[in-house]
Amino acid sequence: MAQSTTEANVRSIASTTLDVELKNVFKFFDSYTAVQGVDLQIQKGELFSILGPSGCGKTTLLRLIAGFEEPSAGEIYIQGQPMTYVPAYRRPVNTVFQSYALFGHMTIWDNVAFGLKVRGLPKAEIQERVRQSLALVRLEEKGHNYPRQLSGGQQQRVALARALINRPTVVLLDEPLGALDLKLRKQMQVELSSLQCDLGITFIMVTHDQEEALSISSRIAVMNQGRIEQIGSPSEMYNSPKTVFVADFIGNTNKFDGEVIAQDGTNLEIITSDGLKLIAAKPPDWMDCRETTVCVRPEKIQMSIEPPDSAYNYYKGTLINMLYLGDHSQYIVDLETGDNMPTKQLTLMRSQHQGADVMAFDSQSQKWSILSANAQRSGLEFGCQVYVSWSPHDCLVLTS
């Protein structure tokens, strides 16, 4: 009896800290498996992002939580209550779609009030809640307008107001900013994050935009082929990926496939398929695998026109491209691998604080050069010989 009471208490505690829980959830469409054995726990008040490429199953997962699809197997809980057989309209969730799904023949006020009118709430309560919802998204003066009279960002805020007016436990967002231009999308990311923080409501957002997920999420789940590859905070996903897919999908990376040919208590010596020898710090959980993949983030790589003062991981190459991106510049270098092997292309980045500030084109030589902050040439130009290097501790060693 005591054991049953303890188990009940554990379930009660879990239900007060979790808003959404999925247990071994599958979804089949005929012979296609869209979601494969997903286990997921989302805490109260999180802005949780589900990130992945097209076709990975992230939208299907969101539709399962919303109740628009039924799981083929597994269990879904919202606030500790089973939802498997609960229809969408009875779940304590509201969904914001990429298309906004606003009624074009209705005013903004009527769009936001629609759900409350269907539920038959008193007119005075509807008016007050609509006013509050429009104030939340800073559109209180647009209630008499129609959707076509608003910008894309304003329409997105109307969709949010309509979702929030029902006071849901969870707000589901399916690529909510995908239809906006870059500048407006950045602005709406800040507004979405601030609104979620102010309200304390759990937001679950599906996106394929890595930067968007990294910038505003409490935690991120990366999906691949119907499975969750890793769940963690933005910094964990970027700095400590657990799989090659996550390292390659989150941010830019240079990937080297190779074999471990020697090791000691500190480092691994690896020869890559391109003929490069790398020294990488041995991970704490190293399992003595022979084949491995080493990933190096572009911002970890140093570049110079003179040989670096480094004992490990420095290589000669040719600078073949330079991209000026405002606050940083991106460089593409062909490394000399030797032994008649093809060259290995490497991507690296330098921020303005590292001296790569602006690019200049010389009309006489027909070449681009990099100018540093004090307008002195750094000696970098297309086709020039450079040296690149990085620390063994900047190598991410992965085996899956």
TAFEN-V411522 format. One record per residue. N is the residue number from 0. RES is the residue in three letters. PSI is psi in radians with two decimals (* if undefined). OMEGA is omega in radians with two decimals (none if undefined). D_FIRST is the distance of its C-alpha to the first C-alpha in whole Angstrom. Layout:
N_RES_PSI_OMEGA_D_FIRST ; N_RES_PSI_OMEGA_D_FIRST
This chain:
0_MET_-0.73_3.13_0 ; 1_ALA_-0.66_3.14_4 ; 2_GLN_-0.72_3.13_5 ; 3_SER_-0.67_3.11_5 ; 4_THR_-0.73_3.12_6 ; 5_THR_-0.78_3.12_9 ; 6_GLU_-0.69_3.12_10 ; 7_ALA_-0.69_3.11_11 ; 8_ASN_-0.71_3.11_13 ; 9_VAL_-0.77_3.12_14 ; 10_ARG_-0.66_3.14_16 ; 11_SER_-0.76_3.11_17 ; 12_ILE_-0.76_-3.13_19 ; 13_ALA_-0.70_-3.09_20 ; 14_SER_-0.38_3.13_21 ; 15_THR_-0.29_-3.13_23 ; 16_THR_-0.32_-3.13_25 ; 17_LEU_2.36_3.00_26 ; 18_ASP_-0.62_-3.12_28 ; 19_VAL_2.37_3.07_29 ; 20_GLU_2.31_3.05_27 ; 21_LEU_2.34_-3.13_28 ; 22_LYS_1.93_3.04_26 ; 23_ASN_0.91_-3.06_29 ; 24_VAL_2.30_3.05_31 ; 25_PHE_2.64_2.98_34 ; 26_LYS_2.08_3.13_37 ; 27_PHE_2.42_2.95_40 ; 28_PHE_1.73_-3.01_43 ; 29_ASP_-2.06_-3.10_45 ; 30_SER_0.00_-3.09_45 ; 31_TYR_2.29_3.10_45 ; 32_THR_1.89_-3.10_41 ; 33_ALA_-0.62_3.13_41 ; 34_VAL_2.26_-3.00_38 ; 35_GLN_1.72_2.99_36 ; 36_GLY_0.83_-3.08_33 ; 37_VAL_2.22_2.97_32 ; 38_ASP_2.26_-3.03_29 ; 39_LEU_2.36_3.06_30 ; 40_GLN_2.16_-3.11_28 ; 41_ILE_2.15_-3.05_30 ; 42_GLN_2.77_3.04_30 ; 43_LYS_2.38_3.03_30 ; 44_GLY_0.15_3.11_34 ; 45_GLU_2.63_2.81_35 ; 46_LEU_1.69_-2.98_39 ; 47_PHE_2.22_-3.14_38 ; 48_SER_2.41_3.00_40 ; 49_ILE_1.99_-2.97_40 ; 50_LEU_2.47_3.09_43 ; 51_GLY_2.93_-3.14_45 ; 52_PRO_2.96_3.10_49 ; 53_SER_2.37_3.08_50 ; 54_GLY_0.15_-3.09_48 ; 55_CYS_-0.21_3.12_45 ; 56_GLY_0.07_-3.05_42 ; 57_LYS_-0.72_3.12_41 ; 58_THR_-0.65_3.07_43 ; 59_THR_-0.70_3.12_41 ; 60_LEU_-0.74_3.11_38 ; 61_LEU_-0.71_3.14_38 ; 62_ARG_-0.54_3.07_39 ; 63_LEU_-0.72_3.11_36 ; 64_ILE_-0.69_-3.12_34 ; 65_ALA_-0.43_-3.09_36 ; 66_GLY_0.11_3.09_36 ; 67_PHE_-0.34_3.04_39 ; 68_GLU_2.65_3.07_38 ; 69_GLU_2.41_3.12_35 ; 70_PRO_2.51_3.05_34 ; 71_SER_-0.47_3.08_34 ; 72_ALA_2.76_3.12_31 ; 73_GLY_3.11_-3.04_28 ; 74_GLU_2.53_3.08_26 ; 75_ILE_2.27_3.13_28 ; 76_TYR_2.45_2.98_26 ; 77_ILE_2.12_-3.04_27 ; 78_GLN_0.71_3.07_25 ; 79_GLY_-0.05_-3.11_22 ; 80_GLN_2.32_3.13_23 ; 81_PRO_2.38_-3.06_24 ; 82_MET_0.07_-2.99_28 ; 83_THR_-0.72_-3.08_29 ; 84_TYR_0.27_3.12_30 ; 85_VAL_2.16_-3.13_31 ; 86_PRO_2.82_-3.04_35 ; 87_ALA_-0.73_-3.04_37 ; 88_TYR_-0.22_3.12_38 ; 89_ARG_0.03_3.12_34 ; 90_ARG_2.56_-3.11_33 ; 91_PRO_0.87_-3.14_33 ; 92_VAL_2.69_2.99_36 ; 93_ASN_2.56_-3.05_39 ; 94_THR_2.39_3.01_42 ; 95_VAL_2.10_-3.06_45 ; 96_PHE_2.77_3.10_47 ; 97_GLN_-0.60_-3.10_50 ; 98_SER_-0.03_-3.13_53 ; 99_TYR_-0.66_3.08_51 ; 100_ALA_0.70_3.08_52 ; 101_LEU_2.64_3.10_53 ; 102_PHE_1.98_-3.05_55 ; 103_GLY_-0.45_-3.11_59 ; 104_HIS_-0.02_-3.13_60 ; 105_MET_2.63_3.02_58 ; 106_THR_2.92_3.10_59 ; 107_ILE_-0.73_3.11_56 ; 108_TRP_-0.83_-3.11_55 ; 109_ASP_-0.58_3.06_54 ; 110_ASN_-0.80_-3.09_53 ; 111_VAL_-0.61_-3.09_50 ; 112_ALA_-0.19_-2.95_50 ; 113_PHE_-0.87_-3.09_49 ; 114_GLY_-0.66_3.14_45 ; 115_LEU_-0.63_3.10_45 ; 116_LYS_-0.70_3.11_48 ; 117_VAL_-0.64_-3.14_46 ; 118_ARG_-0.13_3.06_43 ; 119_GLY_0.52_3.12_46 ; 120_LEU_2.71_3.12_45 ; 121_PRO_2.57_-3.07_48 ; 122_LYS_-0.72_-3.12_51 ; 123_ALA_-0.70_3.12_51 ; 124_GLU_-0.70_3.11_47 ; 125_ILE_-0.81_-3.11_48 ; 126_GLN_-0.74_-3.12_51 ; 127_GLU_-0.72_-3.11_49 ; 128_ARG_-0.61_3.06_47 ; 129_VAL_-0.77_3.12_50 ; 130_ARG_-0.78_3.14_52 ; 131_GLN_-0.74_-3.10_49 ; 132_SER_-0.74_3.11_48 ; 133_LEU_-0.59_3.09_52 ; 134_ALA_-0.64_3.12_52 ; 135_LEU_-0.68_-3.09_49 ; 136_VAL_0.23_3.05_51 ; 137_ARG_0.78_3.12_54 ; 138_LEU_0.45_-3.07_56 ; 139_GLU_-0.39_-3.14_56 ; 140_GLU_0.03_-3.09_60 ; 141_LYS_0.16_-3.04_59 ; 142_GLY_-0.53_-3.11_58 ; 143_HIS_-0.16_-3.13_61 ; 144_ASN_2.87_3.03_62 ; 145_TYR_2.74_-3.10_61 ; 146_PRO_-0.67_-3.09_59 ; 147_ARG_-0.30_-3.12_62 ; 148_GLN_0.02_-3.11_64 ; 149_LEU_2.72_3.05_61 ; 150_SER_2.97_3.13_61 ; 151_GLY_-0.72_3.12_58 ; 152_GLY_-0.65_3.10_56 ; 153_GLN_-0.69_3.09_56 ; 154_GLN_-0.65_3.10_55 ; 155_GLN_-0.66_3.13_52 ; 156_ARG_-0.61_3.06_51 ; 157_VAL_-0.76_3.12_52 ; 158_ALA_-0.67_3.08_49 ; 159_LEU_-0.76_3.13_47 ; 160_ALA_-0.72_-3.14_48 ; 161_ARG_-0.61_3.11_47 ; 162_ALA_-0.64_-3.05_43 ; 163_LEU_-0.38_-3.04_42 ; 164_ILE_-0.43_3.13_44 ; 165_ASN_0.02_3.11_40 ; 166_ARG_0.98_-3.11_38 ; 167_PRO_2.78_3.00_36 ; 168_THR_-0.68_-3.06_33 ; 169_VAL_2.38_3.01_35 ; 170_VAL_2.19_3.13_39 ; 171_LEU_2.30_-3.08_40 ; 172_LEU_2.02_-3.10_43 ; 173_ASP_1.76_-3.10_45 ; 174_GLU_0.96_-2.94_48 ; 175_PRO_-0.41_-3.07_48 ; 176_LEU_0.15_-3.03_51 ; 177_GLY_-0.45_-3.08_53 ; 178_ALA_-0.01_-3.07_56 ; 179_LEU_2.68_3.06_57 ; 180_ASP_2.92_-2.96_60 ; 181_LEU_-0.86_-3.08_59 ; 182_LYS_-0.76_3.14_60 ; 183_LEU_-0.62_3.11_58 ; 184_ARG_-0.73_3.10_55 ; 185_LYS_-0.76_3.14_55 ; 186_GLN_-0.76_-3.11_55 ; 187_MET_-0.49_3.06_53 ; 188_GLN_-0.78_3.12_50 ; 189_VAL_-0.79_-3.12_51 ; 190_GLU_-0.71_-3.14_50 ; 191_LEU_-0.78_3.14_47 ; 192_SER_-0.75_-3.14_46 ; 193_SER_-0.73_-3.14_47 ; 194_LEU_-0.78_3.14_45 ; 195_GLN_-0.71_3.14_42 ; 196_CYS_-0.74_-3.13_42 ; 197_ASP_-0.70_-3.07_43 ; 198_LEU_-0.52_-3.10_40 ; 199_GLY_0.26_3.12_37 ; 200_ILE_2.52_3.09_36 ; 201_THR_2.17_3.04_35 ; 202_PHE_2.31_3.00_38 ; 203_ILE_2.04_-3.02_38 ; 204_MET_2.29_3.00_42 ; 205_VAL_2.30_3.12_43 ; 206_THR_2.72_2.98_46 ; 207_HIS_0.03_-3.09_49 ; 208_ASP_1.87_-3.08_50 ; 209_GLN_-0.80_-3.09_49 ; 210_GLU_-0.70_3.12_51 ; 211_GLU_-0.82_-3.14_49 ; 212_ALA_-0.76_-3.12_46 ; 213_LEU_-0.61_-2.98_46 ; 214_SER_-0.52_-3.00_48 ; 215_ILE_-0.08_-3.01_45 ; 216_SER_2.57_2.93_42 ; 217_SER_-0.85_3.06_39 ; 218_ARG_2.83_-3.10_38 ; 219_ILE_2.43_2.94_39 ; 220_ALA_2.17_3.09_38 ; 221_VAL_2.16_-3.13_41 ; 222_MET_2.59_3.09_41 ; 223_ASN_2.09_3.09_43 ; 224_GLN_0.81_3.04_44 ; 225_GLY_-0.09_-3.12_40 ; 226_ARG_2.72_3.01_38 ; 227_ILE_2.07_-3.12_37 ; 228_GLU_-0.66_-3.09_39 ; 229_GLN_2.58_3.04_38 ; 230_ILE_2.35_3.12_36 ; 231_GLY_3.12_3.07_37 ; 232_SER_2.83_3.10_39 ; 233_PRO_-0.74_-3.13_43 ; 234_SER_-0.65_3.09_44 ; 235_GLU_-0.74_-3.10_42 ; 236_MET_-0.65_-3.09_43 ; 237_TYR_-0.78_-3.03_47 ; 238_ASN_-0.40_-3.09_47 ; 239_SER_1.00_3.10_44 ; 240_PRO_2.54_-3.10_44 ; 241_LYS_-0.34_-3.11_42 ; 242_THR_2.82_3.12_44 ; 243_VAL_-0.67_-3.14_48 ; 244_PHE_-0.80_-3.13_47 ; 245_VAL_-0.76_3.12_45 ; 246_ALA_-0.66_-3.10_48 ; 247_ASP_-0.54_-3.06_51 ; 248_PHE_-0.63_-3.12_49 ; 249_ILE_1.87_3.13_49 ; 250_GLY_-3.09_3.09_52 ; 251_ASN_2.57_3.11_55 ; 252_THR_2.71_3.00_55 ; 253_ASN_2.15_-3.00_57 ; 254_LYS_2.27_3.14_56 ; 255_PHE_2.04_3.04_57 ; 256_ASP_2.36_-3.10_56 ; 257_GLY_-2.97_-3.14_57 ; 258_GLU_2.49_3.08_56 ; 259_VAL_2.12_-3.11_55 ; 260_ILE_-0.25_3.09_58 ; 261_ALA_2.75_3.09_57 ; 262_GLN_2.72_2.98_55 ; 263_ASP_-2.84_-3.09_54 ; 264_GLY_-0.24_-3.04_52 ; 265_THR_-0.77_-2.97_52 ; 266_ASN_2.81_2.97_54 ; 267_LEU_2.43_2.99_54 ; 268_GLU_2.18_-3.01_58 ; 269_ILE_2.39_2.99_58 ; 270_ILE_2.26_-3.03_61 ; 271_THR_2.94_3.11_60 ; 272_SER_-0.27_3.10_62 ; 273_ASP_0.01_3.11_64 ; 274_GLY_0.17_3.12_66 ; 275_LEU_2.52_3.01_64 ; 276_LYS_2.21_-3.12_63 ; 277_LEU_2.58_2.96_60 ; 278_ILE_2.12_-3.10_58 ; 279_ALA_2.45_3.06_55 ; 280_ALA_2.36_-3.11_52 ; 281_LYS_2.21_3.12_50 ; 282_PRO_2.62_3.13_46 ; 283_PRO_-0.55_-3.09_43 ; 284_ASP_0.50_-3.08_41 ; 285_TRP_2.33_-3.04_45 ; 286_MET_0.36_3.12_44 ; 287_ASP_0.79_3.07_48 ; 288_CYS_2.59_3.12_48 ; 289_ARG_-0.83_3.13_52 ; 290_GLU_2.42_-3.10_52 ; 291_THR_2.94_3.05_51 ; 292_THR_2.31_3.09_52 ; 293_VAL_2.24_3.09_53 ; 294_CYS_2.38_3.12_53 ; 295_VAL_2.13_3.13_55 ; 296_ARG_2.48_-3.09_55 ; 297_PRO_-0.63_-3.07_59 ; 298_GLU_-0.16_3.12_58 ; 299_LYS_-0.18_-3.01_58 ; 300_ILE_2.32_3.07_61 ; 301_GLN_2.54_3.13_64 ; 302_MET_2.47_3.12_68 ; 303_SER_2.91_3.08_71 ; 304_ILE_-0.04_3.07_75 ; 305_GLU_2.65_3.10_75 ; 306_PRO_2.32_-3.09_73 ; 307_PRO_2.74_3.06_70 ; 308_ASP_1.29_-3.04_69 ; 309_SER_2.42_3.13_66 ; 310_ALA_-0.37_-3.04_66 ; 311_TYR_2.64_2.91_63 ; 312_ASN_0.95_2.96_63 ; 313_TYR_2.46_-2.98_66 ; 314_TYR_2.65_3.06_68 ; 315_LYS_2.57_3.13_71 ; 316_GLY_-3.09_3.13_72 ; 317_THR_2.24_3.11_73 ; 318_LEU_2.02_-3.05_72 ; 319_ILE_-0.25_3.11_73 ; 320_ASN_2.63_3.11_71 ; 321_MET_2.27_-3.13_70 ; 322_LEU_2.07_3.10_68 ; 323_TYR_2.12_-3.01_69 ; 324_LEU_0.47_3.08_65 ; 325_GLY_-1.59_-3.10_66 ; 326_ASP_-0.11_3.04_64 ; 327_HIS_2.90_3.10_64 ; 328_SER_2.56_3.12_66 ; 329_GLN_2.36_-3.10_65 ; 330_TYR_2.51_3.04_67 ; 331_ILE_2.18_-3.09_67 ; 332_VAL_2.32_2.97_68 ; 333_ASP_2.02_3.14_69 ; 334_LEU_2.53_3.04_69 ; 335_GLU_1.95_-3.09_71 ; 336_THR_-0.37_3.12_69 ; 337_GLY_3.11_3.08_72 ; 338_ASP_0.60_3.12_73 ; 339_ASN_0.37_3.09_74 ; 340_MET_2.69_3.06_70 ; 341_PRO_2.73_3.13_70 ; 342_THR_2.68_3.09_69 ; 343_LYS_2.13_-3.12_66 ; 344_GLN_2.30_-3.06_65 ; 345_LEU_2.43_3.07_64 ; 346_THR_2.30_3.05_62 ; 347_LEU_2.83_-3.11_62 ; 348_MET_2.61_3.03_62 ; 349_ARG_2.33_3.10_64 ; 350_SER_2.96_3.11_63 ; 351_GLN_-0.54_-3.13_66 ; 352_HIS_-0.29_3.08_65 ; 353_GLN_0.09_3.00_66 ; 354_GLY_-0.10_3.14_70 ; 355_ALA_1.43_-2.96_69 ; 356_ASP_-0.90_-3.07_70 ; 357_VAL_2.76_3.08_73 ; 358_MET_2.51_3.12_75 ; 359_ALA_2.49_3.14_78 ; 360_PHE_2.18_3.13_81 ; 361_ASP_1.96_-3.06_84 ; 362_SER_-0.45_-3.13_87 ; 363_GLN_-0.83_-3.12_89 ; 364_SER_-0.22_-3.10_87 ; 365_GLN_0.66_3.14_84 ; 366_LYS_2.61_3.03_81 ; 367_TRP_2.57_3.03_78 ; 368_SER_2.77_3.07_78 ; 369_ILE_2.28_3.07_75 ; 370_LEU_2.37_3.12_76 ; 371_SER_3.14_-3.04_74 ; 372_ALA_-0.55_-3.14_73 ; 373_ASN_0.32_3.06_77 ; 374_ALA_0.38_3.05_79 ; 375_GLN_2.38_-3.13_79 ; 376_ARG_2.40_3.10_79 ; 377_SER_-0.10_-3.14_76 ; 378_GLY_0.08_-3.14_78 ; 379_LEU_2.30_3.06_76 ; 380_GLU_2.85_3.13_77 ; 381_PHE_2.34_3.07_77 ; 382_GLY_-0.06_-3.11_78 ; 383_CYS_2.73_3.10_78 ; 384_GLN_2.33_3.13_76 ; 385_VAL_2.91_3.03_73 ; 386_TYR_2.41_3.08_71 ; 387_VAL_2.64_-3.13_67 ; 388_SER_2.76_3.05_64 ; 389_TRP_2.80_-3.09_61 ; 390_SER_2.61_3.02_58 ; 391_PRO_-0.51_-3.13_56 ; 392_HIS_-0.20_3.09_53 ; 393_ASP_0.09_3.09_54 ; 394_CYS_2.19_3.02_53 ; 395_LEU_1.97_-3.11_50 ; 396_VAL_2.07_-3.05_49 ; 397_LEU_2.62_-3.11_47 ; 398_THR_0.07_-3.13_47 ; 399_SER_*_none_45
